[in-house]
């Protein structure tokens, strides 16, 4: 029913790969061209192209098969596992034979898991960096009892995923340690299988540059058709045979449509990928490098991305019915009681080889108490008489010098969930005389699950003050639990209700030094920055101000949306808060006038609940809020993903940078996802950076812009190369002559191919420019540039031809013969000489430098090749010598003044083309757009930005809006 538990990546034999490769349109076109050239007696050129094609196919086959073998070796995992049958007997079987429902015994020392499984008994410490990029191992706990339907997405903290490394297992089996899990998915249906599938069959990239490249090839095809018709009409009047007529007509197609064009435009991407790798940024999706150059908004996670991963305890404050106590800077100074026990126990810290390991926040919290962690020896599931016979997961012992504090044992854990915004543990006291449940999480969530009378009246005020100072605030609560009940099977819902509020824990989360610098670079480059965090909105606002997302002279407006309830209708409100207190009515009026008159900027801040209500009940306001919102707080992982998709609906190119499992969905959904991870490459996102800060983001964007500009240059160069040769052939065919076999070879291989390879080596600029490079190949500047340069090419070649025919020593062609039989001749030599210069000229003209690339002179290899090629062509024009004249079939013209004149025409051609290109870069062709009138942008966010900037009623401060309100500007 389920098949073998193996992710079997097919590795095709070389014969099948060869057959598929030859059927590629590129090679089909090459076969057609080579056949045509052989019939036409272009033996040397056909042989060289054949050899190059064979080498290319061989390399392609080798690389394709090598990648398939590598992927298969990475995907396949066959090992022996122990399973427990229904009878209770244990059996060692191959992992290939596992099916959903099998009960797997996980050894104490762990293993590389060959399937997805739900943990039933015991705890496992798991390294999931291959799947999520998260460098800190995660503690997985047993699946709680319940009647709900199991889902690996909602039960991630109880699910073991295929391909992850289980470091250790404990507490699941009496007498022999380890843990017990039930297989849920096998083969390609596992999390690893899904990722392998996404590598084998990646989603198509919707990028205009790649779409326009295909369309432009069709345009060149139409140009080739025009040339074919022209040649046919020209030659049909002569005495050529029908075979010669067909060959000449089809030959023009092989010239006008460059088969190497798709390969050439990837050169810039390959160089960019190498440079990124040298900087510690690894890419598993090279086509996305070009997309980096078009990013218009970048989203950042907060903790661990903008701020330091580790947090320092700033202080604790106990709370109760009488209010809050004095702030205690060091938790170890607390008096013995529930608050201290809660700080020491409410976590998932575990021991690995005697060293505590876990979430950095929980490690700091635990270490601040001064308590020590002890885990049961041996199987980890021994009935510990010290704690009343309860099955102990871990023991927290106070400092030995203080005997008044007793050890506490953890018997049940409910790990932290981003969706629930909390975690909890069940503990028993020494001797097993009493049991307490502790809960830790976001203050708002913890307070909502506590009895109202236990929450201090100053709770909201204190939370606002601490959060406004940029502190990470957590709340703790507890309640007694019946010690005689089965604490190992107690349900989470029963534990996390009717709690008693304990107090607040404040932690200082410092902004990384690089964050403010990077945010400033992005703002100067007109790339919008957004913070997406699971933390409190006021803490997020403070961090946004610290790192420069919100300027010192800019206001923050809080968006509050409430859903429909039995007592109230949905509502939406925009409120301004200043310094942690609600602004007065007079100040609101002053600020409102300033906002509407453009006196100062503002940013919107919204939390996860309000974002959900906004999406569900106020879709007409959602685009406007997204346009001005900079801070998204208390966002669950699925909400981060939804935010990215909503921004993409506004036609933004969205980047996302995060460092943990909570960001995986958003990283994959974004156009460019960057995971900060120590892993060399993580399938969690297209890009993985080994640097622990966001300094990789500007580097990635600069490389993306450089790669995109390089791809544009190479595309235009390959197009111009075809058009130059196309014009030469048409002119010579008209005169009943042709280009020689080795002349083709010289131009295509020695000139064009070498130049195309070294053109892409140009490095990116050192700074980000406010304007982004274009992505459309069919835009007016690109098409206009190609058209003008083609006209200059035709005029240059015709000028060389007419100058030749006007000389006194000119000898006309032999009209009785045709094509290569007329070689050598003066017409061919003059056109060949000038076209050789034109190939080099175009390489200089279309190579862009400032502002997205370093100037041309920084690409020393390209510069050296240019000088060599210019010198070579000048030598061929002025003094080719008898040997090269015979090889290239050039006419021996002895007039030195004429030769110098040809070089002068080439220099003039270069000057005109260079000046034209500069004028086009300065916007000379934009004047033609005035004829059609100003049109609105195709990008929705640009149209929205204009409407909101001109609006005198947005945002509607201190107005309660309903879904039917029309107080804001509407987008038609």
HELIX and SHEET records of a PDB file:
HELIX    1   1 UNK A   14  UNK A   22  1                                   9    
HELIX    2   2 UNK A   25  UNK A   39  1                                  15    
HELIX    3   3 UNK A   43  UNK A   75  1                                  33    
HELIX    4   4 UNK A   95  UNK A   97  5                                   3    
HELIX    5   5 UNK A  129  UNK A  132  1                                   4    
HELIX    6   6 UNK A  156  UNK A  158  5                                   3    
HELIX    7   7 UNK A  187  UNK A  189  5                                   3    
HELIX    8   8 UNK A  191  UNK A  200  1                                  10    
HELIX    9   9 UNK A  208  UNK A  235  1                                  28    
HELIX   10  10 UNK A  242  UNK A  256  1                                  15    
HELIX   11  11 UNK A  261  UNK A  264  1                                   4    
HELIX   12  12 UNK A  267  UNK A  278  1                                  12    
HELIX   13  13 UNK A  287  UNK A  292  1                                   6    
HELIX   14  14 UNK A  302  UNK A  306  3                                   5    
HELIX   15  15 UNK A  331  UNK A  333  5                                   3    
HELIX   16  16 UNK A  338  UNK A  345  1                                   8    
HELIX   17  17 UNK A  360  UNK A  369  1                                  10    
HELIX   18  18 UNK A  385  UNK A  387  5                                   3    
HELIX   19  19 UNK A  430  UNK A  432  5                                   3    
HELIX   20  20 UNK A  443  UNK A  448  1                                   6    
HELIX   21  21 UNK A  452  UNK A  454  5                                   3    
HELIX   22  22 UNK A  459  UNK A  468  1                                  10    
HELIX   23  23 UNK A  492  UNK A  495  1                                   4    
HELIX   24  24 UNK A  513  UNK A  524  1                                  12    
HELIX   25  25 UNK A  537  UNK A  547  1                                  11    
HELIX   26  26 UNK A  585  UNK A  596  1                                  12    
HELIX   27  27 UNK A  608  UNK A  617  1                                  10    
HELIX   28  28 UNK A  619  UNK A  628  1                                  10    
HELIX   29  29 UNK A  637  UNK A  649  1                                  13    
HELIX   30  30 UNK A  661  UNK A  663  5                                   3    
HELIX   31  31 UNK A  664  UNK A  669  1                                   6    
HELIX   32  32 UNK A  695  UNK A  734  1                                  40    
HELIX   33  33 UNK A  741  UNK A  745  1                                   5    
HELIX   34  34 UNK A  746  UNK A  753  3                                   8    
HELIX   35  35 UNK A  754  UNK A  759  1                                   6    
HELIX   36  36 UNK A  780  UNK A  805  1                                  26    
HELIX   37  37 UNK A  820  UNK A  822  5                                   3    
HELIX   38  38 UNK A  826  UNK A  846  1                                  21    
HELIX   39  39 UNK A  856  UNK A  858  5                                   3    
HELIX   40  40 UNK A  860  UNK A  879  1                                  20    
HELIX   41  41 UNK A  881  UNK A  888  1                                   8    
HELIX   42  42 UNK A  896  UNK A  921  1                                  26    
HELIX   43  43 UNK A  924  UNK A  928  5                                   5    
HELIX   44  44 UNK A  929  UNK A  932  1                                   4    
HELIX   45  45 UNK A  940  UNK A  950  1                                  11    
SHEET    1   A 6 UNK A  90  UNK A  94  0                                        
SHEET    2   A 6 UNK A  80  UNK A  84 -1                                        
SHEET    3   A 6 UNK A 103  UNK A 106 -1                                        
SHEET    4   A 6 UNK A 179  UNK A 185 -1                                        
SHEET    5   A 6 UNK A 116  UNK A 121 -1                                        
SHEET    6   A 6 UNK A 159  UNK A 160 -1                                        
SHEET    1   B 3 UNK A 138  UNK A 140  0                                        
SHEET    2   B 3 UNK A 123  UNK A 127 -1                                        
SHEET    3   B 3 UNK A 165  UNK A 170 -1                                        
SHEET    1   C11 UNK A 281  UNK A 283  0                                        
SHEET    2   C11 UNK A 687  UNK A 689 -1                                        
SHEET    3   C11 UNK A 672  UNK A 676  1                                        
SHEET    4   C11 UNK A 654  UNK A 658  1                                        
SHEET    5   C11 UNK A 297  UNK A 300  1                                        
SHEET    6   C11 UNK A 528  UNK A 532  1                                        
SHEET    7   C11 UNK A 629  UNK A 633  1                                        
SHEET    8   C11 UNK A 602  UNK A 607  1                                        
SHEET    9   C11 UNK A 555  UNK A 562  1                                        
SHEET   10   C11 UNK A 571  UNK A 578 -1                                        
SHEET   11   C11 UNK A 581  UNK A 582 -1                                        
SHEET    1   D11 UNK A 281  UNK A 283  0                                        
SHEET    2   D11 UNK A 687  UNK A 689 -1                                        
SHEET    3   D11 UNK A 672  UNK A 676  1                                        
SHEET    4   D11 UNK A 654  UNK A 658  1                                        
SHEET    5   D11 UNK A 297  UNK A 300  1                                        
SHEET    6   D11 UNK A 528  UNK A 532  1                                        
SHEET    7   D11 UNK A 629  UNK A 633  1                                        
SHEET    8   D11 UNK A 602  UNK A 607  1                                        
SHEET    9   D11 UNK A 555  UNK A 562  1                                        
SHEET   10   D11 UNK A 571  UNK A 578 -1                                        
SHEET   11   D11 UNK A 960  UNK A 961 -1                                        
SHEET    1   E 9 UNK A 323  UNK A 324  0                                        
SHEET    2   E 9 UNK A 312  UNK A 320 -1                                        
SHEET    3   E 9 UNK A 500  UNK A 508 -1                                        
SHEET    4   E 9 UNK A 471  UNK A 481 -1                                        
SHEET    5   E 9 UNK A 435  UNK A 442 -1                                        
SHEET    6   E 9 UNK A 422  UNK A 429 -1                                        
SHEET    7   E 9 UNK A 408  UNK A 417 -1                                        
SHEET    8   E 9 UNK A 394  UNK A 397 -1                                        
SHEET    9   E 9 UNK A 372  UNK A 374 -1                                        
SHEET    1   F 2 UNK A 350  UNK A 352  0                                        
SHEET    2   F 2 UNK A 355  UNK A 357 -1                                        
END                                                                             
